[in-house]
């Protein structure tokens, strides 16, 4: 017999939607009452994190019959109907006052132990007494400390599931996986200072009047309309030129800093790797958030707001990047003669109307051993003059306060002048990865100083107005030691990833940090992945031109 399909019987309701009458199979089933104001919850939740706020645990519970949904059945004789006795149950006489009796018993036991301890102390020698006092003091300290930690852990909201920086497809195989505990043990000592291959750009001089800013004479942060070029590796014309004659690994300082400080990162990030012959090119995606500055990434309670909230992770990153760009240009002496490198900025276009930001590029080379020669584009933000009128290259960065209640509880306006160390220590805890990347980038570029500006919101709920509360200056190598940044380990991590990519066959790969685990994975991706429409159009135009030229040659 041939297979055939028997359509089910359905009821046609010309006046509306839904069935016209109760089906036979559901007539005798118990009925769960509901009200029109009852909220509808999720049909199913596989994450286990539906109700993160304890106040909403009973948000979708029915208002009828508690948990006994089918406790009452409507029948003719109403034999299942029962009255609920709400009268308070009287305890028997022998149970009354039991709690008071137990409390008094515990108090007597506690007094007895104290008296016994005092009697023992009288018998002990002086040294034993001191040891006993130290032991009891330490015991009280531990009880207080761990009790506080337990209370914090109890009140702490569960961490939300973070999203990956790029959607991983099922057909992208994982070629390598590296966990952070292994990476932290790597070491590559004795890497010499980078050698300058080319220097480009022009920088303005730092205005030292900003070193005298305090919370008493704060200064408003200005909006400065300047162009910042964040060109990736393969789009840099100078790196393309250098790749023809020297080096076999190419990247920018931002990409190198991200790889070298990867063990401090919590958020997801990704880097595209091109394996072309015996050369490696590390790139960022065109539409990625790679250049945005994270905020409170490594805090014990990172920001977890979602959507359009001003304190969501993405909006905080946009605000921090905006502050950093404006601060780095506001603290310069505009109008003075610029310090010009030998070559002009390679990214300035003649049709650009706005002024280009103060920046100096240094294309540097490092020998990492094992025939690996690294070439990178590094950046300086400004110059300043030292005690002997010598030129010093500096990196200018800004730390921003968004809400002291959620970022360590240290109010900058009351603490920055008197307890600057406490403010910096809180920032080192909450923004360990960001500060480490800034420090690594300054060391790679050979900066003499790194300037930090402390910028805060004028009002906690307004992200458009900010004030500068102070500045601080460090030498990059000294600051690296202060934040426990080991450059030998950073070079070791970079060398490990480079060696791994060098063993792969030619093609395109993606390095991505797992959004919820301390793991880095390398994926093998198709060659056309992440290519923009402009690139596709330009490649098609090139192919058309090539075909036309071939036709003309044939003629």
VEXGUDO-139581 format. One record per residue (C-alpha): residue number from 1; residue in three letters; x, y, z. Coordinates in Angstrom, 3 decimals. Example, Ala and Ser with C-alpha at 12.3 -4.5 7.8 and 13.67 -1.06 7.14 Angstrom:
# VEXGUDO-139581
num:residuo:x:y:z
1:ALA:12.300:-4.500:7.800
2:SER:13.670:-1.060:7.140
***
This chain:
# VEXGUDO-139581
num:residuo:x:y:z
1:UNK:0.000:0.000:0.000
2:UNK:1.094:3.535:-0.720
3:UNK:1.649:5.844:2.235
4:UNK:-1.046:8.460:2.614
5:UNK:-1.669:11.351:4.923
6:UNK:-4.936:11.629:6.845
7:UNK:-5.621:15.303:7.677
8:UNK:-6.787:15.927:11.254
9:UNK:-10.295:17.165:12.011
10:UNK:-10.294:20.898:12.689
11:UNK:-13.063:23.255:13.723
12:UNK:-13.772:26.283:11.562
13:UNK:-14.752:29.366:13.567
14:UNK:-16.095:32.042:11.165
15:UNK:-16.799:34.507:14.005
16:UNK:-13.319:34.616:15.521
17:UNK:-10.310:32.420:16.343
18:UNK:-9.943:29.337:18.482
19:UNK:-12.145:26.235:18.847
20:UNK:-15.920:26.519:18.896
21:UNK:-16.498:23.895:21.570
22:UNK:-14.570:21.904:24.168
23:UNK:-12.923:18.782:22.661
24:UNK:-13.967:15.482:24.177
25:UNK:-10.460:14.650:25.387
26:UNK:-10.278:17.772:27.600
27:UNK:-13.772:17.759:29.137
28:UNK:-12.986:16.031:32.446
29:UNK:-9.509:17.504:33.015
30:UNK:-9.018:19.805:36.047
31:UNK:-9.079:23.542:35.332
32:UNK:-6.413:25.996:36.488
33:UNK:-8.037:29.374:37.232
34:UNK:-6.309:32.537:36.042
35:UNK:-6.842:36.272:36.095
36:UNK:-6.328:38.795:33.296
37:UNK:-3.617:40.615:35.291
38:UNK:-1.491:37.482:35.782
39:UNK:1.894:37.949:34.075
40:UNK:3.081:35.417:31.546
41:UNK:6.556:34.001:32.109
42:UNK:8.908:32.077:29.859
43:UNK:7.746:28.779:28.397
44:UNK:11.148:27.267:29.149
45:UNK:14.534:28.499:30.297
46:UNK:17.671:26.419:29.709
47:UNK:20.157:28.939:31.122
48:UNK:18.988:28.722:34.715
49:UNK:19.351:32.490:35.138
50:UNK:15.752:33.622:34.630
51:UNK:15.279:35.438:37.913
52:UNK:18.602:37.038:38.829
53:UNK:16.975:39.506:41.197
54:UNK:15.519:37.748:44.231
55:UNK:12.692:40.278:44.394
56:UNK:11.231:38.796:41.207
57:UNK:11.348:35.114:42.154
58:UNK:7.549:35.013:42.514
59:UNK:6.881:37.395:39.664
60:UNK:5.002:34.890:37.499
61:UNK:3.438:32.709:40.194
62:UNK:-0.302:32.196:40.038
63:UNK:-2.421:33.997:42.622
64:UNK:-4.736:30.985:42.970
65:UNK:-4.242:28.064:45.354
66:UNK:-0.475:28.488:45.836
67:UNK:1.329:25.417:44.548
68:UNK:-1.728:23.133:44.833
69:UNK:-2.930:23.820:41.289
70:UNK:-5.428:20.960:41.143
71:UNK:-6.357:20.637:44.813
72:UNK:-10.044:21.366:44.175
73:UNK:-12.296:19.496:41.756
74:UNK:-15.810:20.696:41.091
75:UNK:-18.179:17.809:41.774
76:UNK:-21.819:17.478:42.566
77:UNK:-21.408:16.329:46.187
78:UNK:-18.483:18.705:46.862
79:UNK:-16.819:15.954:48.905
80:UNK:-13.354:17.231:48.048
81:UNK:-14.057:20.714:49.427
82:UNK:-12.241:21.457:52.709
83:UNK:-12.124:24.463:54.981
84:UNK:-8.709:25.804:55.994
85:UNK:-8.210:26.407:59.707
86:UNK:-6.266:29.675:60.086
87:UNK:-6.371:29.761:63.876
88:UNK:-3.024:29.945:65.634
89:UNK:-1.923:26.595:67.039
90:UNK:-1.284:26.664:70.766
91:UNK:1.890:24.952:71.884
92:UNK:1.761:22.616:74.855
93:UNK:2.958:24.007:78.175
94:UNK:6.236:22.094:78.168
95:UNK:7.222:23.696:74.818
96:UNK:6.482:27.295:75.803
97:UNK:9.531:29.424:76.567
98:UNK:11.889:26.908:74.978
99:UNK:13.674:29.608:72.947
100:UNK:14.342:31.761:76.012
101:UNK:15.568:28.682:77.858
102:UNK:17.969:27.825:75.024
103:UNK:19.296:31.405:74.861
104:UNK:19.947:31.494:78.593
105:UNK:21.608:28.074:78.372
106:UNK:23.899:29.311:75.567
107:UNK:24.721:32.437:77.575
108:UNK:25.662:30.362:80.642
109:UNK:27.803:28.070:78.469
110:UNK:29.561:31.081:76.945
111:UNK:30.262:32.608:80.381
112:UNK:31.590:29.254:81.601
113:UNK:34.036:29.037:78.664
114:UNK:35.217:32.600:79.264
115:UNK:35.829:31.882:82.953
116:UNK:37.683:28.703:82.063
117:UNK:39.830:30.598:79.515
118:UNK:40.656:33.259:82.118
119:UNK:41.611:30.577:84.633
120:UNK:43.831:28.909:82.060
121:UNK:45.440:32.267:81.243
122:UNK:46.407:32.708:84.904
123:UNK:48.211:29.363:84.855
124:UNK:50.040:30.042:81.555
125:UNK:53.424:31.703:81.347
126:UNK:53.835:35.171:79.876
127:UNK:54.933:33.831:76.465
128:UNK:52.014:31.421:76.317
129:UNK:49.625:34.232:77.279
130:UNK:50.898:36.369:74.408
131:UNK:50.542:33.470:71.986
132:UNK:47.008:32.778:73.208
133:UNK:46.042:36.446:72.815
134:UNK:47.504:36.507:69.267
135:UNK:45.654:33.329:68.417
136:UNK:42.336:34.681:69.667
137:UNK:42.930:38.015:67.893
138:UNK:43.698:36.233:64.626
139:UNK:40.650:33.991:65.093
140:UNK:38.393:37.036:65.500
141:UNK:39.993:38.663:62.435
142:UNK:39.380:35.554:60.313
143:UNK:35.788:35.281:61.521
144:UNK:35.186:38.916:60.641
145:UNK:36.914:38.660:57.257
146:UNK:35.327:35.430:56.067
147:UNK:31.948:36.392:57.481
148:UNK:32.084:39.595:55.424
149:UNK:33.135:37.679:52.300
150:UNK:30.323:35.182:52.773
151:UNK:27.843:38.035:53.141
152:UNK:29.175:39.688:49.954
153:UNK:28.979:36.417:48.031
154:UNK:25.424:35.890:49.271
155:UNK:24.334:39.338:48.141
156:UNK:26.255:39.258:44.852
157:UNK:24.080:38.947:41.756
158:UNK:24.886:35.993:39.499
159:UNK:27.088:36.805:36.514
160:UNK:25.311:37.190:33.212
161:UNK:26.244:35.116:30.207
162:UNK:28.495:37.321:28.057
163:UNK:28.219:37.354:24.285
164:UNK:31.155:36.560:22.030
165:UNK:32.745:39.395:20.070
166:UNK:31.972:37.550:16.828
167:UNK:29.473:34.815:16.024
168:UNK:31.289:31.503:15.578
169:UNK:29.860:29.315:12.833
170:UNK:29.532:25.560:13.069
171:UNK:31.819:24.914:10.093
172:UNK:34.790:26.748:11.663
173:UNK:37.035:24.060:13.175
174:UNK:39.138:24.792:16.263
175:UNK:42.811:24.255:15.417
176:UNK:44.264:25.249:18.806
177:UNK:43.043:26.005:22.315
178:UNK:45.151:27.735:24.987
179:UNK:44.083:28.226:28.593
180:UNK:45.315:31.146:30.697
181:UNK:47.046:29.094:33.448
182:UNK:49.414:27.677:30.811
183:UNK:49.996:31.057:29.185
184:UNK:50.920:32.719:32.496
185:UNK:53.835:30.278:32.873
186:UNK:55.469:31.204:29.552
187:UNK:58.652:33.267:29.532
188:UNK:60.816:34.817:26.790
189:UNK:63.632:36.848:28.379
190:UNK:66.292:39.106:26.889
191:UNK:64.215:40.719:24.139
192:UNK:66.180:43.791:23.090
193:UNK:64.780:47.273:22.572
194:UNK:62.994:47.709:19.237
195:UNK:64.863:49.179:16.287
196:UNK:63.273:52.132:14.479
197:UNK:62.705:51.562:10.770
198:UNK:60.665:54.698:10.007
199:UNK:59.110:57.605:11.920
200:UNK:56.069:59.540:10.705
201:UNK:53.646:62.177:11.924
202:UNK:53.674:65.343:14.014
203:UNK:53.013:65.847:17.743
204:UNK:52.077:68.839:19.857
205:UNK:53.616:69.733:23.224
206:UNK:52.012:68.754:26.524
207:UNK:50.657:71.671:28.576
208:UNK:52.158:71.331:32.068
209:UNK:49.458:73.552:33.584
210:UNK:47.244:70.448:33.675
211:UNK:49.610:68.927:36.247
212:UNK:48.366:71.546:38.747
213:UNK:44.678:70.609:38.459
214:UNK:43.067:69.371:41.676
215:UNK:39.525:68.604:42.784
216:UNK:39.288:72.168:44.139
217:UNK:40.035:73.749:40.732
218:UNK:38.651:71.120:38.359
219:UNK:38.507:71.832:34.625
220:UNK:35.725:71.008:32.195
221:UNK:36.493:68.467:29.500
222:UNK:36.071:70.024:26.054
223:UNK:34.792:68.385:22.914
224:UNK:37.611:68.565:20.332
225:UNK:36.811:67.702:16.733
226:UNK:39.885:65.881:15.450
227:UNK:40.356:62.797:13.323
228:UNK:41.873:59.656:14.856
229:UNK:43.162:57.080:12.380
230:UNK:42.818:53.486:13.613
231:UNK:44.167:51.728:10.527
232:UNK:44.627:47.978:10.705
233:UNK:47.842:46.193:9.736
234:UNK:47.174:45.155:6.155
235:UNK:45.717:48.578:5.247
236:UNK:48.905:50.369:6.323
237:UNK:50.898:51.327:3.180
238:UNK:54.201:51.518:5.061
239:UNK:53.807:48.026:6.552
240:UNK:52.998:46.735:3.054
241:UNK:56.196:48.294:1.780
242:UNK:58.296:46.959:4.672
243:UNK:56.824:43.460:4.242
244:UNK:58.505:43.191:0.840
245:UNK:62.038:43.365:2.200
246:UNK:62.141:42.525:5.936
247:UNK:60.211:40.908:8.760
248:UNK:57.810:37.988:8.749
249:UNK:55.305:38.962:11.510
250:UNK:53.357:42.218:11.239
251:UNK:50.902:43.893:13.640
252:UNK:49.953:47.187:15.313
253:UNK:50.800:48.059:18.910
254:UNK:47.124:47.766:19.941
255:UNK:46.904:44.207:18.572
256:UNK:50.214:43.224:20.182
257:UNK:49.131:44.690:23.547
258:UNK:45.847:42.753:23.389
259:UNK:47.679:39.473:22.753
260:UNK:50.397:40.123:25.360
261:UNK:47.866:41.040:28.087
262:UNK:45.265:38.430:27.131
263:UNK:45.505:36.628:30.487
264:UNK:44.076:39.721:32.229
265:UNK:41.056:40.057:29.931
266:UNK:37.507:39.079:30.855
267:UNK:35.530:40.333:27.866
268:UNK:35.621:38.606:24.503
269:UNK:37.816:39.963:21.687
270:UNK:39.003:38.641:18.342
271:UNK:41.923:39.100:15.925
272:UNK:42.138:37.922:12.315
273:UNK:45.372:36.203:11.238
274:UNK:46.506:35.967:7.610
275:UNK:49.076:33.269:6.894
276:UNK:50.639:34.276:3.551
277:UNK:53.634:32.165:2.583
278:UNK:56.086:32.414:5.480
279:UNK:54.579:35.684:6.790
280:UNK:51.916:36.410:9.393
281:UNK:49.640:39.470:9.430
282:UNK:47.556:40.199:12.549
283:UNK:44.461:42.284:11.718
284:UNK:41.321:43.579:13.405
285:UNK:37.882:43.291:11.812
286:UNK:36.449:46.418:10.164
287:UNK:33.157:46.368:12.107
288:UNK:34.537:45.237:15.469
289:UNK:34.670:47.075:18.812
290:UNK:38.384:46.377:19.088
291:UNK:39.392:50.031:19.619
292:UNK:36.787:50.730:22.321
293:UNK:38.116:51.032:25.882
294:UNK:36.560:48.663:28.389
295:UNK:35.313:49.959:31.754
296:UNK:35.476:47.971:35.025
297:UNK:36.238:44.819:33.033
298:UNK:38.149:43.089:35.844
299:UNK:36.045:44.402:38.764
300:UNK:34.533:41.943:41.206
301:UNK:31.091:43.128:40.024
302:UNK:31.456:44.410:36.436
303:UNK:28.612:46.487:34.942
304:UNK:25.715:44.265:33.902
305:UNK:23.089:46.748:32.709
306:UNK:21.624:46.027:29.299
307:UNK:20.226:47.827:26.283
308:UNK:20.033:51.620:26.267
309:UNK:21.184:52.031:29.878
310:UNK:24.006:54.582:30.202
311:UNK:25.872:52.093:32.399
312:UNK:25.734:49.131:30.032
313:UNK:29.201:47.775:29.111
314:UNK:29.034:49.020:25.510
315:UNK:27.775:52.520:26.389
316:UNK:30.448:52.815:29.094
317:UNK:33.081:51.771:26.534
318:UNK:31.853:54.417:24.079
319:UNK:31.949:57.046:26.834
320:UNK:35.479:56.052:27.927
321:UNK:36.755:56.181:24.326
322:UNK:35.164:59.612:23.827
323:UNK:36.782:60.889:27.050
324:UNK:40.196:59.457:26.151
325:UNK:40.202:61.042:22.680
326:UNK:39.186:64.484:23.932
327:UNK:41.456:64.461:26.982
328:UNK:44.529:63.439:24.963
329:UNK:44.037:66.485:22.688
330:UNK:42.836:69.017:25.274
331:UNK:46.015:68.794:27.398
332:UNK:48.195:69.896:24.460
333:UNK:49.417:73.393:23.657
334:UNK:47.531:74.137:20.462
335:UNK:49.133:76.734:18.217
336:UNK:52.750:76.066:19.175
337:UNK:55.181:74.556:16.724
338:UNK:54.678:70.814:16.367
339:UNK:57.452:68.276:16.773
340:UNK:57.722:66.767:13.307
341:UNK:59.132:63.337:12.522
342:UNK:61.128:62.776:9.343
343:UNK:58.075:61.653:7.331
344:UNK:54.517:62.911:7.132
345:UNK:51.490:61.094:8.504
346:UNK:50.758:58.348:5.919
347:UNK:47.012:58.311:6.639
348:UNK:46.174:61.983:6.088
349:UNK:43.900:62.482:3.093
350:UNK:43.850:65.818:1.211
351:UNK:40.043:65.988:1.286
352:UNK:39.808:65.695:5.107
353:UNK:38.244:68.872:6.478
354:UNK:38.846:68.314:10.211
355:UNK:42.236:68.561:11.815
356:UNK:44.188:65.346:12.418
357:UNK:44.942:64.424:16.029
358:UNK:48.444:64.820:17.436
359:UNK:50.185:61.495:16.862
360:UNK:53.625:60.180:16.011
361:UNK:54.140:56.745:14.446
362:UNK:57.253:54.641:14.933
363:UNK:57.634:51.515:12.825
364:UNK:59.836:49.269:14.930
365:UNK:61.460:45.859:14.544
366:UNK:62.175:43.153:17.165
367:UNK:64.030:39.866:16.829
368:UNK:62.112:37.205:18.785
369:UNK:64.522:34.383:17.948
370:UNK:63.893:31.250:15.902
371:UNK:63.978:33.395:12.712
372:UNK:60.932:35.396:13.810
373:UNK:61.259:39.130:13.098
374:UNK:58.356:41.272:14.306
375:UNK:57.494:44.648:12.748
376:UNK:54.876:46.842:14.388
377:UNK:53.462:50.354:14.103
378:UNK:53.648:52.074:17.513
379:UNK:52.210:55.434:18.571
380:UNK:53.115:58.460:20.696
381:UNK:50.449:61.007:21.669
382:UNK:52.585:64.067:22.428
383:UNK:56.010:65.384:23.434
384:UNK:57.240:67.243:26.487
385:UNK:60.549:68.736:27.506
386:UNK:62.525:67.317:30.409
387:UNK:64.662:69.076:33.046
388:UNK:67.575:69.470:30.629
389:UNK:65.293:70.614:27.799
390:UNK:65.491:67.180:26.152
391:UNK:62.536:65.914:24.103
392:UNK:60.487:63.192:25.777
393:UNK:57.796:61.193:23.976
394:UNK:54.687:60.557:26.086
395:UNK:51.466:58.538:25.940
396:UNK:48.382:60.372:27.243
397:UNK:45.491:58.274:28.582
398:UNK:42.444:58.956:30.755
399:UNK:40.726:57.023:33.537
400:UNK:37.047:57.833:34.014
401:UNK:34.739:57.619:37.016
402:UNK:31.169:56.673:36.065
403:UNK:29.570:55.886:39.438
404:UNK:31.594:55.519:42.624
405:UNK:28.928:53.256:44.161
406:UNK:29.520:50.577:41.522
407:UNK:33.256:50.932:40.850
408:UNK:34.934:50.275:44.172
409:UNK:33.106:52.759:46.383
410:UNK:35.960:55.310:46.220
411:UNK:34.662:58.826:45.538
412:UNK:37.299:60.660:43.494
413:UNK:36.219:64.167:44.519
414:UNK:36.823:63.425:48.203
415:UNK:39.768:61.015:47.908
416:UNK:41.837:61.988:44.853
417:UNK:43.881:64.782:46.451
418:UNK:44.473:63.132:49.828
419:UNK:44.486:59.411:48.894
420:UNK:45.547:59.195:45.264
421:UNK:47.170:55.817:45.899
422:UNK:43.847:54.341:47.019
423:UNK:42.127:55.678:43.892
424:UNK:44.838:54.239:41.635
425:UNK:44.776:50.904:43.473
426:UNK:41.009:50.678:42.878
427:UNK:41.512:51.433:39.185
428:UNK:44.253:48.780:38.992
429:UNK:41.792:46.281:40.406
430:UNK:38.817:47.269:38.218
431:UNK:40.702:47.996:34.967
432:UNK:43.728:45.723:35.178
433:UNK:43.568:44.668:31.514
434:UNK:43.137:48.189:30.110
435:UNK:46.001:49.647:32.164
436:UNK:48.272:46.731:31.260
437:UNK:47.568:47.216:27.520
438:UNK:48.328:50.942:27.780
439:UNK:51.591:50.176:29.570
440:UNK:52.646:47.522:27.043
441:UNK:51.861:49.875:24.140
442:UNK:53.956:52.627:25.763
443:UNK:56.883:50.236:26.309
444:UNK:56.691:48.950:22.728
445:UNK:56.680:52.509:21.370
446:UNK:59.595:53.523:23.596
447:UNK:57.635:56.275:25.378
448:UNK:59.556:58.120:28.101
449:UNK:56.461:58.907:30.183
450:UNK:52.833:57.858:30.424
451:UNK:50.279:60.437:31.593
452:UNK:47.019:59.465:33.273
453:UNK:44.131:61.889:33.612
454:UNK:41.333:61.405:36.138
455:UNK:38.032:62.397:34.501
456:UNK:34.620:62.168:36.176
457:UNK:31.026:62.870:35.233
458:UNK:29.606:66.232:36.324
459:UNK:26.408:64.396:37.270
460:UNK:26.188:60.652:37.787
461:UNK:23.305:60.246:35.332
462:UNK:24.673:62.545:32.593
463:UNK:27.250:61.093:30.186
464:UNK:27.694:64.228:28.077
465:UNK:29.478:66.485:30.611
466:UNK:32.769:65.649:32.313
467:UNK:35.433:67.376:34.393
468:UNK:39.171:66.751:34.782
469:UNK:40.022:66.234:38.468
470:UNK:43.765:65.611:38.245
471:UNK:46.669:64.002:36.401
472:UNK:49.461:61.598:37.266
473:UNK:52.692:60.649:35.505
474:UNK:54.744:57.432:35.471
475:UNK:57.635:55.902:33.614
476:UNK:56.241:52.909:31.695
477:UNK:58.811:50.385:32.969
478:UNK:58.346:51.492:36.598
479:UNK:54.562:51.433:36.271
480:UNK:54.762:47.933:34.766
481:UNK:56.596:46.729:37.866
482:UNK:54.014:48.466:40.055
483:UNK:51.062:46.700:38.403
484:UNK:52.909:43.354:38.368
485:UNK:53.243:43.287:34.574
486:UNK:56.013:40.927:33.496
487:UNK:57.234:41.794:29.991
488:UNK:59.104:38.475:29.710
489:UNK:55.783:36.681:30.147
490:UNK:54.126:39.064:27.652
491:UNK:56.769:38.304:25.022
492:UNK:56.429:34.587:25.814
493:UNK:52.659:34.662:25.165
494:UNK:53.182:36.470:21.860
495:UNK:55.914:34.060:20.774
496:UNK:53.741:31.049:21.656
497:UNK:50.823:32.316:19.541
498:UNK:53.153:33.253:16.657
499:UNK:54.791:29.806:16.709
500:UNK:51.365:28.150:16.736
501:UNK:50.183:30.198:13.738
502:UNK:53.435:29.568:11.874
503:UNK:52.769:25.815:11.996
504:UNK:49.386:26.222:10.308
505:UNK:48.915:25.958:6.555
506:UNK:48.351:29.072:4.463
507:UNK:44.945:30.671:4.921
508:UNK:42.874:32.822:7.232
509:UNK:42.412:32.225:10.953
510:UNK:40.576:33.821:13.858
511:UNK:41.958:34.191:17.381
512:UNK:39.126:34.712:19.875
513:UNK:38.965:34.924:23.646
514:UNK:36.081:32.865:25.011
515:UNK:33.486:35.259:26.513
516:UNK:32.911:33.195:29.664
517:UNK:36.069:31.097:30.144
518:UNK:39.784:31.962:30.512
519:UNK:40.568:30.331:27.171
520:UNK:41.843:31.486:23.755
521:UNK:40.851:29.520:20.655
522:UNK:42.187:29.678:17.105
523:UNK:39.609:28.914:14.386
524:UNK:40.234:28.037:10.749
525:UNK:37.889:30.303:8.757
526:UNK:37.187:30.644:5.006
527:UNK:39.286:33.187:3.111
528:UNK:36.308:35.411:2.231
529:UNK:35.121:35.789:5.847
530:UNK:34.721:39.344:7.250
531:UNK:35.407:40.957:3.875
532:UNK:33.464:44.193:3.397
533:UNK:31.389:45.133:0.364
534:UNK:33.931:47.768:-0.638
535:UNK:36.645:45.146:-0.798
536:UNK:34.399:42.887:-2.839
537:UNK:33.587:45.723:-5.253
538:UNK:37.230:46.757:-5.554
539:UNK:38.307:43.169:-6.133
540:UNK:35.596:42.752:-8.780
541:UNK:36.689:46.002:-10.440
542:UNK:40.284:44.816:-10.402
543:UNK:39.283:41.514:-11.944
544:UNK:37.272:43.328:-14.644
545:UNK:40.241:45.579:-15.430
546:UNK:42.540:42.554:-15.586
547:UNK:40.158:40.738:-17.947
548:UNK:39.884:43.833:-20.177
549:UNK:43.669:44.179:-20.325
550:UNK:43.975:40.479:-21.177
551:UNK:41.420:40.893:-23.980
552:UNK:43.318:43.873:-25.374
553:UNK:46.561:41.882:-25.227
554:UNK:44.912:39.024:-27.097
555:UNK:43.728:41.422:-29.806
***
